[in-house]
Every structure is written in structure tokens, then in C-alpha cells.
């Protein structure tokens, strides 16, 4: 979704310079407007980011396998994507600066460290951000800014997906419902939003491919540009799959046989 230009400029300047933003240092991400202290959202988010970074190390290890990984082959299709996808997840795990495109054809490209903010009534621009979040959005990302906004429903989610959310495999083919239930947890939601500034191009929320099976059907070039594909891949890597034949077979993706997902 798009903000009006004047508000966005004013909000971005205020966000990066306001003294009362109380930036809380994390291991690699800047956390703002999330409070402070042991019972604050900032404290919860720091713990989540530590878990997020540990899990992404597993994802990086899987991405190194390229198409020898069933999950990588399912979501990213071709070995030519392996180095790029690995690099994206390594940057996400470390919170390294993202390459942000400039505005317009001649816009200047710049590097920016990711900033995570919590939607709350004390922050500048609260009303506009609340409208962007809406009543049900989990989180959102400001296009052309490495800025992730955690909306109210984000804090109602479980920390990670449960087994019931796992992709279903029948006769070596993914047959999961074409929805995003496996992303309805804090870990996958963070991967989805933080992937936006690290992927090859910025895709608007309206244009993004959203369903699990729709993401599986993307071609190699399209998959590397789709933020939800990274979230599906990361969530699947960390949780495993369910065999539709016998209800068993739950296993981390890292030990899947290469033929267990076929496109």
C-alpha cells in the first residue's frame, strides 16, 4: 500500500531523528517505538530476533544445497538461484544493510539498515500507519524503505508454525491448501516482511503472489522476487512436512530425500 508522498517524507525524517523514539539496540536490527524494559514489546522482539537469526542459519544451510534440497527445488526451482537466495537469507540473519532503489528512473540507489517499529499511539504518523495496517494485517513494509511495521495482530500470533500447518505431500507432490496458514506466526511473518528490501525487486502488496501452491508454481525468475516465497521456504525448512498417505513422515526439510517434492 502507498502513503502520500508528503506524509511519508515527513514520517521518515521524524522516525530516523526523533529523540523520543527510544531506539533499542538488538544484535543487528534497530527496534523503535516498542518501549523498553523487561515487559516491553522491545524485549519480546529482541528474543524473537535471536530465535529468528538462529532459525535462518538452518535455512542458509539448506539453501547451500541448492536443488539437492527438496524444499529449495520446490520454491526456487533452479540451481542458478542458490547463491542469490543464500545471500538474501545471510543478509537477513545478520541484519546487514539492504540495497534500496531510488525514486524514478534516475533515482539513486542507497544502503539502509532495517528498522523494525511497533505500531503504537505515541509514535508520529500513528493514524496513517494504523490505517495502513487495518484491523487484520499482521505487519507491513514501507516500499523503498527498509522499514517494517509490526501491526497489532502480530502479537497475537504463535512464535512459530505448528505441525498442523505443515505442507502436505502425497505421492511425492505438494498438495497443500493454496493459502498462507504456515505464515501465520511471528517467525514467518518477520521473514516475509524483512525479505522485501533484500529481494531482487520491490513487489507491491497487491501484486505479490500469496498462496503456497501459487508460490510453488512460480518460475525460477519470479520466485526470487517474491517475498512470500522466502517466507514459505524458511517456514517449511524449519517445520517439515506431513505425508497424506499415513499422516506420518513429519521431518525437517534438511533430511528430506530429493524426490519428496516434485513440481
ABEGO torsion letter per residue (X at the ends): XBBBAAAAAAAAAAAAABAAAGBBBBAABBBBGAEBEAABAAAAAAAAAAAAAAAAAAAAAAAAAEAABAAAAAAAGBAAAAAAAAAAAAAAAAGBBBBBBBBEAABBBBBBBBBBBBBBAABBGAAAAAAAAEAABABBBBBGBBBBBBBAAAAABBABBBAAABBBBBGGBBABBBBAAAABBAAAAAAAAAAAAABABBBBAAABBABAAAAAABBAAAAAABAAAAAAAAAAAAAEBBBAAAGBGBBBAAABBAAABBX
